[in-house]
Amino acid sequence: MPTLHTPRLLLRSFATEDLEQMAELMADKDFMRFSFGVFSRERTAEFLEKMRARDRANLPSQFGVISREDNRLIGYCGFFSQTVDDIEELEIGYRIDPAYWGRGLATEAARAVRDHGFHELQLSRLISLIHLENLASRRVAEKNGMTPEKETVFRGFPTIVFGAHPAERNGR
Ligand SMILES: CC(C)(COP(=O)(O)OP(=O)(O)OC[C@H]1O[C@@H](n2cnc3c(N)ncnc32)[C@H](O)[C@@H]1OP(=O)(O)O)[C@@H](O)C(=O)NCCC(=O)NCCS
């Protein structure tokens, strides 16, 4: 994956050296809110390896999100491949270090990822899968120009499917 630049962030491919910082983040219950729970160091290593394998295979993958102000790795934002109601979709997913919440950084990252998907990767559709009660994430999806399409059950959770197409330019 190329490196994406935004005013306050760099989004770049994960490296093996990211394990320490990502393991710390993924052990944090707030960072892992609305998931099955915190990750061990081993599960974090598996997550990073899965993303690096996607990078090597030239498949849309997750970016490590770097705060330019202090050069810290503060989370991830990028693409997950998901099967939703039997349909293969590409999801924009994101998690940000709680110490950096509320500054518009998830939105900044998600917009850069969406633009990369539509302009460089020429994707025709992207979704975000959001737990019904995850109001912050719903807001990020809205600010990213996504529209709520339907409710479903995804991995046992009541979930809203937000969708976007290249022509939709609202929320920029
Ligand atoms: C969701 C998450 C990525 C948002 O990160 P962030 O950098 O704080 O997001 P932003 O600052 O870009 O935007 C957050 C928006 O949600 C709003 N918000 C935050 N908490 C909220 C709440 N409890 N109720 C309603 N709105 C809320 C903020 O006010 C902001 O909207 P605004 O710009 O209109 O004021 C972050 O909270 C996170 O990592 N959560 C845990 C992981 C997660 O849920 N990931 C998404 C899985 S789908």
The ligand as a MOL file (V3000), in Angstrom:
LIG
                    3D

  0  0  0     0  0            999 V3000
M  V30 BEGIN CTAB
M  V30 COUNTS 48 50 0 0 0
M  V30 BEGIN ATOM
M  V30 1 C -14.8300 5.4700 16.6100 0
M  V30 2 C -13.4700 6.1540 16.7660 0
M  V30 3 C -12.5190 5.5960 15.7110 0
M  V30 4 C -13.6570 7.6600 16.5650 0
M  V30 5 O -12.3650 8.2780 16.6160 0
M  V30 6 P -12.2180 9.8780 16.7420 0
M  V30 7 O -10.8660 10.2370 16.2110 0
M  V30 8 O -12.5720 10.3190 18.0960 0
M  V30 9 O -13.3420 10.3530 15.6920 0
M  V30 10 P -13.6350 11.8540 15.1810 0
M  V30 11 O -13.0990 12.8340 16.1750 0
M  V30 12 O -13.1660 11.9320 13.7710 0
M  V30 13 O -15.2270 11.8940 15.1510 0
M  V30 14 C -15.9890 11.3880 16.2250 0
M  V30 15 C -17.3840 11.9610 16.1420 0
M  V30 16 O -18.2250 11.1840 17.0000 0
M  V30 17 C -18.8380 12.0480 17.9310 0
M  V30 18 N -19.0230 11.2810 19.1610 0
M  V30 19 C -18.0760 10.7830 19.9710 0
M  V30 20 N -18.6480 10.1100 20.9810 0
M  V30 21 C -19.9730 10.1770 20.7820 0
M  V30 22 C -21.1020 9.6700 21.4850 0
M  V30 23 N -20.9680 8.9380 22.5880 0
M  V30 24 N -22.3430 9.9540 21.0020 0
M  V30 25 C -22.5020 10.6650 19.8660 0
M  V30 26 N -21.4590 11.1640 19.1490 0
M  V30 27 C -20.2230 10.9220 19.6160 0
M  V30 28 C -17.8950 13.2080 18.0650 0
M  V30 29 O -18.5450 14.3270 18.6130 0
M  V30 30 C -17.4760 13.3860 16.6240 0
M  V30 31 O -18.5010 14.0000 15.8440 0
M  V30 32 P -18.4950 15.5910 15.4970 0
M  V30 33 O -17.2550 15.8620 14.7140 0
M  V30 34 O -19.7500 15.7760 14.7330 0
M  V30 35 O -18.4780 16.3020 16.8240 0
M  V30 36 C -12.8760 5.9200 18.1640 0
M  V30 37 O -13.8370 6.3060 19.1050 0
M  V30 38 C -12.4870 4.4690 18.4050 0
M  V30 39 O -11.3890 4.0370 18.0620 0
M  V30 40 N -13.3990 3.7180 19.0450 0
M  V30 41 C -13.1520 2.3170 19.3850 0
M  V30 42 C -13.0640 1.4540 18.1580 0
M  V30 43 C -14.2770 1.5590 17.2800 0
M  V30 44 O -15.4010 1.6490 17.7390 0
M  V30 45 N -14.0060 1.5090 15.9720 0
M  V30 46 C -15.0520 1.5410 14.9870 0
M  V30 47 C -15.5740 0.1780 14.7930 0
M  V30 48 S -16.8630 0.2190 13.5480 0
M  V30 END ATOM
M  V30 BEGIN BOND
M  V30 1 1 1 2
M  V30 2 1 2 3
M  V30 3 1 2 4
M  V30 4 1 2 36
M  V30 5 1 4 5
M  V30 6 1 5 6
M  V30 7 2 6 7
M  V30 8 1 6 8
M  V30 9 1 6 9
M  V30 10 1 9 10
M  V30 11 2 10 11
M  V30 12 1 10 12
M  V30 13 1 10 13
M  V30 14 1 13 14
M  V30 15 1 14 15
M  V30 16 1 15 16
M  V30 17 1 15 30
M  V30 18 1 16 17
M  V30 19 1 17 18
M  V30 20 1 17 28
M  V30 21 1 18 19
M  V30 22 1 18 27
M  V30 23 2 19 20
M  V30 24 1 20 21
M  V30 25 1 21 22
M  V30 26 2 21 27
M  V30 27 1 22 23
M  V30 28 2 22 24
M  V30 29 1 24 25
M  V30 30 2 25 26
M  V30 31 1 26 27
M  V30 32 1 28 29
M  V30 33 1 28 30
M  V30 34 1 30 31
M  V30 35 1 31 32
M  V30 36 2 32 33
M  V30 37 1 32 34
M  V30 38 1 32 35
M  V30 39 1 36 37
M  V30 40 1 36 38
M  V30 41 2 38 39
M  V30 42 1 38 40
M  V30 43 1 40 41
M  V30 44 1 41 42
M  V30 45 1 42 43
M  V30 46 2 43 44
M  V30 47 1 43 45
M  V30 48 1 45 46
M  V30 49 1 46 47
M  V30 50 1 47 48
M  V30 END BOND
M  V30 END CTAB
M  END
